[in-house]
């Protein structure tokens, strides 16, 4: 199992809760690009991410993807559809080789009934996601594409960044394509390319094929706010 993201669902479970959940599920592996859930399908199971990163996204009416979030090890996926019984509200696909604990919806609900404290954890997680969604909606109205790209790069650096030894630079270990980044910030690929070029010209970042190094995170934070 990969190191869990701080504050993730699995990291908040007690050893006994985690053991009970693992008994109820089975492990599945997914290659990069493979879809775990499809938007609109009926829910039959939930997933706990054990390894790798995934993206939650929705298809736009005019084509392309609108990326909603990136989830890392420890995240709970597909729980809303399992709880309310409605079709899935988003698709989920692996951004890199991923491993999940798959638990049927029935077994997951039985787990929640057996561990009332976990239901509160899920409520807190959903509240955090709603707040994050509200914040991003505000960002779309307040910032141009360069500002929104800067905000997402700050988020990626804070969540998935590794500092070079003896240097202040941060290498983002999650590799997103420009199309995926464009879907996340709600802009065209051309606008994102221009935004990255602007940030490179400032000397704040360095980019390559699916590679981003942040050289001045503080400057990026100031621009993002």
The 8 nearest C-alpha neighbors of each residue, nearest first, counted from 0:
[[1, 49, 50, 2, 3, 72, 98, 48],
 [2, 0, 50, 3, 49, 72, 51, 73],
 [1, 3, 4, 0, 72, 50, 73, 49],
 [4, 2, 72, 73, 1, 5, 10, 7],
 [3, 5, 7, 72, 73, 6, 71, 2],
 [6, 4, 7, 3, 10, 73, 11, 8],
 [5, 7, 10, 4, 11, 8, 9, 3],
 [8, 6, 73, 10, 74, 4, 5, 9],
 [7, 9, 74, 11, 10, 73, 75, 6],
 [8, 10, 73, 11, 12, 7, 74, 17],
 [9, 11, 7, 8, 12, 6, 73, 3],
 [12, 10, 9, 8, 6, 7, 13, 120],
 [13, 11, 9, 10, 16, 17, 14, 8],
 [12, 14, 16, 15, 17, 11, 10, 18],
 [15, 13, 17, 16, 18, 12, 19, 11],
 [14, 16, 18, 13, 17, 19, 12, 20],
 [17, 15, 13, 19, 18, 14, 12, 20],
 [16, 18, 14, 20, 15, 19, 12, 13],
 [17, 19, 15, 21, 20, 16, 14, 22],
 [20, 18, 16, 22, 17, 21, 15, 23],
 [19, 21, 17, 23, 22, 18, 16, 24],
 [20, 22, 18, 23, 24, 19, 17, 100],
 [23, 21, 19, 20, 24, 18, 25, 17],
 [22, 24, 20, 21, 102, 106, 19, 25],
 [25, 23, 102, 101, 21, 22, 100, 20],
 [24, 26, 101, 100, 27, 102, 23, 21],
 [25, 27, 100, 99, 101, 98, 28, 24],
 [26, 28, 99, 98, 100, 25, 101, 29],
 [29, 27, 98, 97, 99, 26, 30, 96],
 [30, 28, 97, 96, 33, 98, 31, 27],
 [29, 31, 96, 33, 32, 97, 95, 93],
 [32, 30, 95, 96, 93, 94, 33, 29],
 [33, 31, 93, 92, 94, 30, 34, 95],
 [32, 34, 92, 31, 30, 93, 29, 35],
 [33, 35, 92, 36, 91, 32, 93, 37],
 [34, 36, 91, 92, 33, 37, 93, 90],
 [37, 35, 90, 91, 34, 38, 92, 89],
 [36, 38, 90, 40, 39, 89, 91, 35],
 [37, 39, 89, 90, 87, 88, 40, 36],
 [40, 38, 86, 87, 88, 37, 41, 89],
 [41, 39, 86, 87, 38, 37, 42, 36],
 [40, 42, 86, 87, 43, 39, 85, 80],
 [43, 41, 80, 81, 44, 86, 87, 40],
 [42, 44, 104, 103, 41, 81, 45, 105],
 [45, 43, 103, 104, 102, 42, 101, 46],
 [44, 46, 77, 102, 78, 76, 101, 104],
 [47, 45, 101, 76, 100, 99, 75, 48],
 [46, 48, 75, 100, 99, 74, 76, 49],
 [47, 49, 99, 72, 73, 74, 50, 46],
 [50, 48, 72, 99, 98, 0, 73, 47],
 [51, 49, 98, 1, 97, 72, 0, 48],
 [50, 52, 97, 96, 95, 72, 71, 98],
 [53, 51, 71, 94, 70, 95, 93, 97],
 [54, 52, 93, 94, 70, 92, 69, 91],
 [55, 53, 69, 92, 91, 68, 70, 56],
 [54, 56, 91, 68, 67, 90, 66, 89],
 [57, 55, 66, 67, 90, 65, 89, 54],
 [56, 58, 65, 89, 64, 90, 59, 66],
 [57, 59, 64, 63, 65, 60, 62, 56],
 [60, 58, 62, 61, 63, 64, 65, 57],
 [59, 61, 62, 58, 63, 64, 57, 65],
 [62, 60, 59, 63, 58, 64, 65, 57],
 [63, 61, 59, 60, 58, 64, 65, 57],
 [64, 62, 59, 58, 65, 61, 182, 60],
 [63, 65, 58, 182, 59, 57, 66, 56],
 [64, 66, 182, 57, 56, 183, 58, 67],
 [67, 65, 56, 183, 182, 68, 64, 55],
 [66, 68, 56, 55, 65, 183, 69, 57],
 [69, 67, 55, 54, 66, 70, 56, 183],
 [68, 70, 54, 53, 55, 71, 52, 67],
 [71, 69, 53, 52, 74, 54, 68, 72],
 [70, 72, 52, 74, 4, 73, 51, 53],
 [73, 71, 3, 48, 49, 50, 74, 4],
 [72, 74, 9, 3, 7, 48, 8, 49],
 [75, 73, 48, 7, 8, 72, 47, 71],
 [74, 76, 47, 8, 46, 48, 73, 78],
 [77, 75, 46, 78, 45, 47, 74, 48],
 [76, 78, 45, 79, 80, 46, 81, 75],
 [77, 79, 81, 80, 76, 45, 82, 75],
 [80, 78, 82, 81, 77, 83, 87, 84],
 [81, 79, 84, 85, 83, 87, 82, 78],
 [80, 82, 78, 104, 84, 79, 42, 83],
 [81, 83, 79, 80, 84, 78, 108, 104],
 [84, 82, 80, 85, 81, 79, 78, 86],
 [83, 85, 80, 81, 82, 86, 42, 41],
 [84, 86, 80, 83, 87, 41, 42, 81],
 [87, 85, 41, 39, 40, 80, 42, 88],
 [86, 88, 39, 38, 80, 40, 89, 41],
 [87, 89, 38, 39, 86, 90, 80, 57],
 [90, 88, 38, 57, 56, 87, 55, 37],
 [89, 91, 37, 38, 36, 56, 55, 57],
 [90, 92, 55, 36, 35, 54, 34, 56],
 [93, 91, 34, 35, 53, 33, 54, 32],
 [92, 94, 53, 31, 32, 95, 33, 97],
 [93, 95, 53, 31, 52, 32, 54, 92],
 [94, 96, 31, 93, 51, 97, 52, 30],
 [97, 95, 30, 31, 29, 51, 93, 94],
 [96, 98, 51, 29, 50, 28, 95, 93],
 [99, 97, 28, 50, 49, 27, 29, 48],
 [100, 98, 48, 49, 47, 27, 26, 46],
 [99, 101, 26, 47, 25, 46, 24, 27],
 [100, 102, 46, 24, 25, 45, 99, 26],
 [103, 101, 24, 45, 44, 107, 23, 46],
 [102, 104, 44, 106, 105, 43, 107, 45],
 [103, 105, 44, 107, 81, 43, 106, 108],
 [106, 104, 108, 107, 103, 109, 44, 81],
 [107, 105, 109, 103, 108, 104, 110, 23],
 [106, 108, 110, 104, 109, 105, 102, 103],
 [107, 109, 111, 105, 110, 106, 104, 112],
 [110, 108, 106, 112, 107, 111, 113, 105],
 [109, 111, 107, 113, 108, 112, 106, 114],
 [112, 110, 108, 114, 113, 109, 115, 118],
 [113, 111, 109, 110, 114, 115, 108, 118],
 [112, 114, 110, 111, 109, 115, 108, 117],
 [115, 113, 111, 116, 112, 117, 110, 118],
 [114, 116, 117, 118, 111, 112, 113, 119],
 [117, 115, 119, 118, 114, 120, 111, 121],
 [116, 118, 120, 119, 115, 114, 111, 121],
 [117, 119, 121, 115, 120, 116, 111, 122],
 [118, 120, 122, 117, 116, 121, 123, 115],
 [121, 119, 117, 123, 118, 122, 124, 116],
 [120, 122, 124, 118, 123, 119, 125, 117],
 [123, 121, 119, 125, 120, 124, 126, 118],
 [122, 124, 126, 120, 121, 125, 119, 127],
 [125, 123, 121, 127, 126, 122, 120, 128],
 [124, 126, 128, 122, 127, 123, 121, 129],
 [127, 125, 123, 129, 124, 128, 130, 122],
 [128, 126, 124, 130, 125, 129, 131, 123],
 [127, 129, 131, 125, 126, 130, 132, 124],
 [130, 128, 132, 126, 131, 127, 125, 133],
 [129, 131, 133, 127, 128, 132, 126, 134],
 [130, 132, 128, 134, 129, 133, 127, 135],
 [133, 131, 129, 135, 130, 134, 128, 136],
 [134, 132, 130, 136, 131, 135, 129, 137],
 [133, 135, 131, 137, 132, 136, 130, 138],
 [134, 136, 138, 132, 137, 133, 131, 139],
 [137, 135, 133, 139, 138, 134, 132, 140],
 [136, 138, 134, 135, 140, 139, 141, 133],
 [137, 139, 135, 141, 140, 136, 142, 134],
 [140, 138, 136, 137, 141, 142, 135, 147],
 [139, 141, 138, 137, 142, 136, 143, 135],
 [140, 142, 138, 139, 137, 143, 146, 136],
 [143, 141, 146, 138, 139, 140, 147, 144],
 [142, 144, 146, 145, 147, 141, 139, 140],
 [143, 145, 147, 146, 148, 186, 190, 194],
 [146, 144, 194, 148, 147, 143, 149, 191],
 [145, 147, 149, 223, 142, 143, 144, 148],
 [146, 148, 150, 144, 149, 145, 184, 142],
 [149, 147, 145, 151, 150, 146, 144, 152],
 [148, 150, 146, 152, 223, 147, 151, 219],
 [151, 149, 223, 147, 153, 148, 152, 146],
 [150, 152, 154, 148, 153, 149, 155, 147],
 [153, 151, 155, 149, 154, 150, 156, 148],
 [152, 154, 156, 150, 151, 155, 157, 149],
 [155, 153, 151, 157, 152, 156, 158, 150],
 [156, 154, 152, 158, 159, 157, 153, 151],
 [157, 155, 160, 153, 159, 171, 154, 158],
 [156, 158, 154, 155, 160, 159, 153, 152],
 [159, 157, 155, 156, 160, 154, 4, 153],
 [158, 160, 155, 156, 172, 171, 157, 173],
 [159, 161, 156, 171, 170, 169, 157, 172],
 [162, 160, 170, 169, 171, 163, 159, 172],
 [163, 161, 169, 168, 170, 164, 167, 160],
 [162, 164, 166, 168, 165, 169, 161, 167],
 [163, 165, 166, 162, 167, 168, 161, 169],
 [164, 166, 163, 167, 162, 168, 169, 161],
 [167, 165, 163, 164, 168, 162, 169, 214],
 [166, 168, 162, 169, 214, 163, 165, 215],
 [169, 167, 214, 166, 213, 162, 163, 170],
 [168, 170, 162, 213, 161, 160, 212, 171],
 [169, 171, 212, 161, 160, 172, 162, 213],
 [172, 170, 160, 156, 173, 159, 211, 212],
 [171, 173, 159, 160, 170, 174, 161, 210],
 [174, 172, 171, 159, 175, 155, 52, 94],
 [173, 175, 209, 210, 172, 176, 171, 94],
 [176, 174, 209, 179, 180, 173, 177, 94],
 [175, 177, 179, 178, 209, 180, 174, 208],
 [176, 178, 180, 179, 181, 188, 175, 191],
 [179, 177, 181, 176, 180, 188, 182, 175],
 [180, 178, 182, 176, 181, 177, 175, 183],
 [179, 181, 177, 183, 182, 178, 176, 175],
 [182, 180, 178, 186, 184, 183, 179, 188],
 [183, 181, 65, 66, 179, 185, 180, 64],
 [182, 184, 66, 180, 181, 185, 65, 67],
 [183, 185, 181, 186, 182, 147, 180, 148],
 [186, 184, 182, 183, 181, 65, 187, 139],
 [187, 185, 181, 184, 190, 144, 188, 182],
 [186, 188, 190, 189, 181, 191, 185, 182],
 [187, 189, 191, 181, 190, 178, 192, 177],
 [188, 190, 192, 187, 191, 193, 186, 181],
 [191, 189, 193, 187, 192, 188, 194, 186],
 [192, 190, 194, 188, 193, 189, 181, 195],
 [191, 193, 189, 195, 190, 194, 188, 196],
 [192, 194, 196, 190, 191, 195, 189, 197],
 [195, 193, 145, 191, 197, 196, 192, 190],
 [196, 194, 198, 192, 197, 193, 199, 191],
 [195, 197, 199, 193, 194, 198, 200, 192],
 [198, 196, 194, 200, 195, 199, 193, 201],
 [197, 199, 195, 201, 200, 196, 203, 204],
 [200, 198, 196, 202, 204, 201, 197, 205],
 [201, 199, 197, 202, 198, 196, 203, 204],
 [202, 200, 198, 199, 203, 197, 204, 196],
 [201, 203, 199, 200, 204, 198, 214, 205],
 [202, 204, 215, 214, 201, 198, 199, 213],
 [205, 203, 213, 199, 214, 212, 202, 198],
 [204, 206, 212, 211, 199, 213, 207, 203],
 [207, 205, 211, 210, 212, 204, 208, 199],
 [208, 206, 210, 209, 211, 205, 212, 204],
 [207, 209, 210, 206, 176, 211, 174, 175],
 [210, 208, 174, 176, 175, 207, 211, 206],
 [211, 209, 207, 208, 206, 174, 212, 171],
 [210, 212, 206, 171, 205, 170, 213, 207],
 [213, 211, 170, 205, 204, 169, 171, 214],
 [212, 214, 204, 169, 168, 215, 216, 203],
 [213, 215, 168, 203, 204, 212, 216, 169],
 [216, 214, 203, 218, 217, 213, 219, 168],
 [215, 217, 219, 218, 213, 220, 214, 153],
 [216, 218, 220, 219, 215, 221, 222, 153],
 [219, 217, 221, 220, 216, 215, 222, 203],
 [218, 220, 216, 222, 217, 221, 149, 223],
 [219, 221, 223, 217, 218, 222, 216, 153],
 [222, 220, 218, 224, 223, 219, 217, 216],
 [221, 223, 219, 224, 220, 218, 146, 149],
 [222, 224, 150, 220, 146, 149, 221, 219],
 [223, 221, 222, 220, 150, 146, 219, 142]]
